[in-house]
Each structure stands twice: as structure tokens, then as C-alpha cells.
Amino acid sequence: MEDEKWPQFNLKPHCFGTDMLQEFLFNLAEKNRNFVENSNPLSGLFKRNDVAFLILDLSEKHGLNTEGKFLAIELFDRFMSVHLKEIHDAIEKNSQKDWTSTIKKIQNQMILRSFSCIQIANKLCSNQKSIKLTTIQDYLSKMNYKYSLESILSSELRVLKFLDYKLNTTTPYTVIEILLEILGHNVENAEPKALYIIAVQILECFYMARDDIYNRLYESFTGRTKEKYDRESFLSVESDYLYLGSSIIAASSKILSQKEIEYYETILEAISNISQMEKDDIEDFAVIICHFAILDDPI
């Protein structure tokens, strides 16, 4: 990760004041609450380990920045959740349609849809390097998918339509950025830049081990095994990005602090106060995340 790509936290005298940070936090909490309360039952099913790995890999190969690659995962999950629900509702109304063949068609289009979400994320995150349609066409061709330039463009428009052109979505990455800015403002020697570097790596690990992490968290909360996982009752936890972001920052501080328990305790207490999440709940999640996080070079 090159230095110029890192966010500049608490850059005096240009950093945000206390009132502005409080407004950011209020808006973040409100968006998070609305997202949790209105989550599609299918949300999260399309950013599981293998799908997340695919999108992260394609994003990396096509030059997306850090914010863009995480946004692409979230856009793809949102699109597929809405798309699949609409198809399911249509098939229920028309008994003559074959669900199995429809699912197969959707599966065959997933690579194309992934690229569409990557294109959109790339444009939204102001990346200077645009992805040409011909580049996508050539890459798909190497994977034995034959699409015309018109089909690739139509796919992008289809994704935009299904998302109702509402693209300003909160992601775990944006939550982490906002929390770190506030943390750096509130806590002396919080080291938000060092925490950010680790948090981004942990977030990648999280997406690629998402199912296992939430299974473990479910067991921790309920005492039940993953075989009895009740996803519907746990959906509000899976959809809570403020909880996830707070826990990833706590996990980052645990890795950064090594044996300096005082630093970890300070960050844990501060992030609990900022997010208004129970400290014990954040710590439980952070410990599980640390267990699955494999960092080649944390800092």
C-alpha cells in the first residue's frame, strides 16, 4: 500500500472540528440503524468467501483503489439480493417458469455482473484509471465468456437500474474511516494511520472468512453450533456495519499493541464510547476476527 493512497487522519489545521465529527457520527449511526432495520433477507449471501475473493481479485487486477474494491463487493451483494428476489417473485406468479434453469442462467452471468459492479465502484471512487469495455471483453473472453461490448454496457445499466441508482451506500470500509477520524480526534496517540493499515488487511480477511466468522460469533452469542444457525434471527448482527467496523478497529489495536495491553484497552474503551456499543460485545467479536485474520506484514 503506497503512502499517497493512505487517508490523512486529523490533518491539522485542515481536520474536521468536534461539531462536524459529531454530525458525521450521528449520520453514520442513523444510516446504520436504517440498514439493519430494512435489510433484505438475502443480504450477505452474495459476498461470501468465494464471491468476495473473486471480486477482490478482479478489482486488484484492474486497478481499483482500496475504497473501490470494498464498495464493489457491497454493490454486487445489493444487486444480487434485489435481482434474485424479483426473479423468485416472478416465478411464483408464473408456475410454468423453471427455477433451476433460471438459477443456472444467473450463475453464468455472475462474472459479468461482478465486472459491472467493479466498473461502477471504480467510477464512484474517482479512480483516475478507467476500465475500458474492451479490457473487460478481452478478460471475459480469456475466461471463455463471450460478450459483446453492448452486452457489457447493458449489464452495467441493468445493475444501476436494480439498485435504483442509489449508489451512495455505507460500507464497512467507510465506517472504519469515519471511526478512525473520530478516534484520532478524541484519543491522544491513537495512531489512526497505523490502525488503518492493519484494519484494511483485516477487512479483506473478514470478507474471505465471513461465514466462518459469523458462525463463530453466533456460537459465542447463543451457545448453539453452526449446524443450528438461525440466520434470520442473526441478520441484524450481520447487517450491523457499525458493530463490524468497531470490532475490526479493536482487533487492529490488539494486533498493533502486541504486549502493550494498556494501548489496546484504551482503544477498546474509546471505540465503545464512540459507537455506543457494549465493550464486551466488541471485544468478543474482535477476538474472533483476530483468530481468522492472517496478516503477512501488519505494518
N, C-alpha and C positions, 0 to 999 in steps of 0.2 A: 504494500500500500504506500503510494508515493505521498510525500509530505503535503504537496499542494492540494491533495484530494481530501485532507482531513478538515472537518469543520473547525472553525475558530471559536472556542468557548470563552465567554466572558472577556472579550477583546476590548479592553479599556482604551480610550473613553467611549468607544462605539457600542458597547454592550447594552442590552436592554435593562431598563430600570425595574425596581421592585413591582410597581403597579402593572407594568406591561407583562412581566413574568407571571403575576397573579392572574392576569386576563388569559394568558396562554394556557395556564393550568386549568382554569375554570372551563375554557372551551374544550380542552382535551378531555376532561372528566365528563363533560356533557356529551360529547361525541361518543366516548367510550360507553357511557350508560345507554345511549340510544342504540348503539351497535349490539350490545349484549341483549337488550330487550327485544330487538327486532331481527335477531339472527335467523337466517334461513336454516331449516333443519339439515340441509345438505351442506352447509358451510363447513369448510375444513376438510371435506372428503377429497377435494381435488388439489390439495397441497401436501399430500402425504409424501413419505420419504422418496419414492422413486420419481414422482412428478416434480417435487421440489428440486431434486438433483438434476433432472433434465433441464429445467428452466434456468437454474443457476449456471449450469454448464454452457447452455446456449447463450446466455447473457454475457458470460465471461468471454466466450469466443467472439462475440460480436460487439465488444467494447462498451457495454453498459457500465455506468458508474454504480457505486455501492447502493445509493438510494433506488436507482432504477431497477436493479435486479430483484430486490425485495418487493418492490411495487409490482413487477411483472407477475410474481407468484400470487399476490393478493388479487390482482385483476383477473388472472386465469381462474382462480377459485370462485370468485364472484360470478364471472361469466358462466362457468360450467354449472354452478348451482342453479342459476336462473334458467339457463338453457335446458337442463335436464328436467327441471320441474315442469316447464312449459310443454316439453315433449311428452312427459308422463301424463299430464292432464289431458293432452290431445288424444293420446292413445286410449285413455279410459273412456273418452267420449265416442271413440271410433273403434269398436271391438275387432274390426277387420284388419287393423294395422298390427304388424308383427313387432313386438317389443324386442325380441332377440336380434333380429336383423337391423333394427334401428340402433341398438346399442353398439353393434359391430361397426356401423357406419360412423357413429360418434367416435369410437376408439380410433378408427382410421384417420379421423380428422384432427386428432389431439395435437399432433406435431405442428400442423398448420395453425391451429388456434393458439398454441404456445407462442409461435413466432408473431402472431398478431398482437398478443399481449406484450411481448417484448418490444415490438415496434412502437406501440402506444406509450409504454413506460419510458422508452428512450426519448420520445418527443416531449413528454411531460417533464422530464428531469433535466431539460436544457442541455442535453449532451451535444457537444459540438460535432461529433461523428455520427452522421445519419446512416441508417441501414437501407441500402438500395433494394428495391424489389428484385432486381436481377441477382443480387447477392443471395437473397433468401431462396429464390428459384433454383439457383445452382446448388445451394446447400441441401435443399429438399430433394433435388434430383440425385445427389450422391447417396441419399438415404432411400432411394427407389420410390420417392413420391413425386409424381408428375403433375405439376400445377402450372397453369398459365399465369401470366402477370395479372390478368384481370381477376382470376380466382383468388390470388393472394391479396389484392386490393379489396375485393368483395368480402373476404374473411375479416379483414380489419374493420370494415364498415359494419359488418354483422356484429362483431364484438361490441363496438361502440353503441350500436342500437340496443343490444340486450342489456347493456349497463346503463341505458337511458342517458348516455353522455355525462353521467355523474362520475367523474374520474378523480376528484379531489378527495381521495379516501385516506383514512388514517391507517397506518401500518405499524407493526411493532418497531420498525426502524425509526419512524418519525417520533413515536412515543419515547424511545430511548434518547434521541437527540434533545427533545424538549426537557425531559427529566434531568439529563446531564447538564444542560444550561442552567436550570434552576439549582441543581445540586452544587455546581461550581460557584454560584452566586451566594448560596446560603452557608456553605461549609468551607472554611479556610483549609488549604492544602488537600482539597478533594481529588485533585488530579483528574479532571474530567476527560482530558485528551487521552491519557493512558487507559482510563476505563473504557473510552470509546473504542480504541483499537482492539481490546480484548472482547468487548461486547459484540462487535460486528462479527468476529470469528465465532463466538458462541452462538449468535443468531443463525449463522449458516449451519452449525452443528445441530441446532434445535430443529430447523426445518427438515433436516435429513434423518432425524431420530424422533420426529414429532409424536408418532403413535406410541412408541415405547415410553417416552417421557410422560405423556398424559395417562397412559396405563399405570405407570408407577405412582403418579400423583393421585390418581383415583384410588389406588390401593391404600395410599397414605391417609387420604381423607375418610374413606368408608370402611376400610378393613376388608373389602371384598377383592377377590382376584380378578385379573383381566378377563377371564372367561365369563364373568358375570357383569362385565362393563355395561352400564346403562348410559349410553351416550346422550340420550335425550335429557336426562336429568343433569348431566355434566356439561351440557352445551354452553351454559352461561359461563363456566370456568374456561372452556376452550376459546370462547369469544372475547374474553377479558384481556385486551392488549395492555391495559394499564398494569394489571397484575403481572403479566408476562414481562413487560419492559422493566418493571421494578425488580423482579426476581433475577432477570439477566444482569442488571447493574449490580445487584447484591452478589451474584455469582462471580462477576468480573472483579469485584473488590476482594472477594475471597481468594481468587487466583493471584491478583496483584499483591495482596498483603503478605502472601506466603505465611510466615510465622508471626507476623505483626497483627495480633488479634485485635488490638485497640483500633487500628485503622478500619478493619472490617466491621467492627461493632459500631463505629461512628457513622460509616456509610449506611449500614443497615438501619440504624435508628433514623438517620436523616431521610432516607428514601421512603421509610414507612410514614414519617410525618408529612412528606410532600404528597405522596399518593393516597394518604389516608387509608392504607391497607394495614392489616394486622402484621406486626413484625414477625410473629411466629409463622404465619402463613407464607410470608415472603421467604423466610429462611428455609422452610420445608421445601418450597419449590426450587430455591437456589441450590440447595444440596443435591437435589435430583438432577438439575441441569448440569451441575459440575460433574456429576458421575458420568454423564453421556458426552460431555464436551472434551474433544481431543484436539488440543492446540499444539501445532508443530513449533510455533515460536510466538508465545503470547505477546511479547513486547519487543 
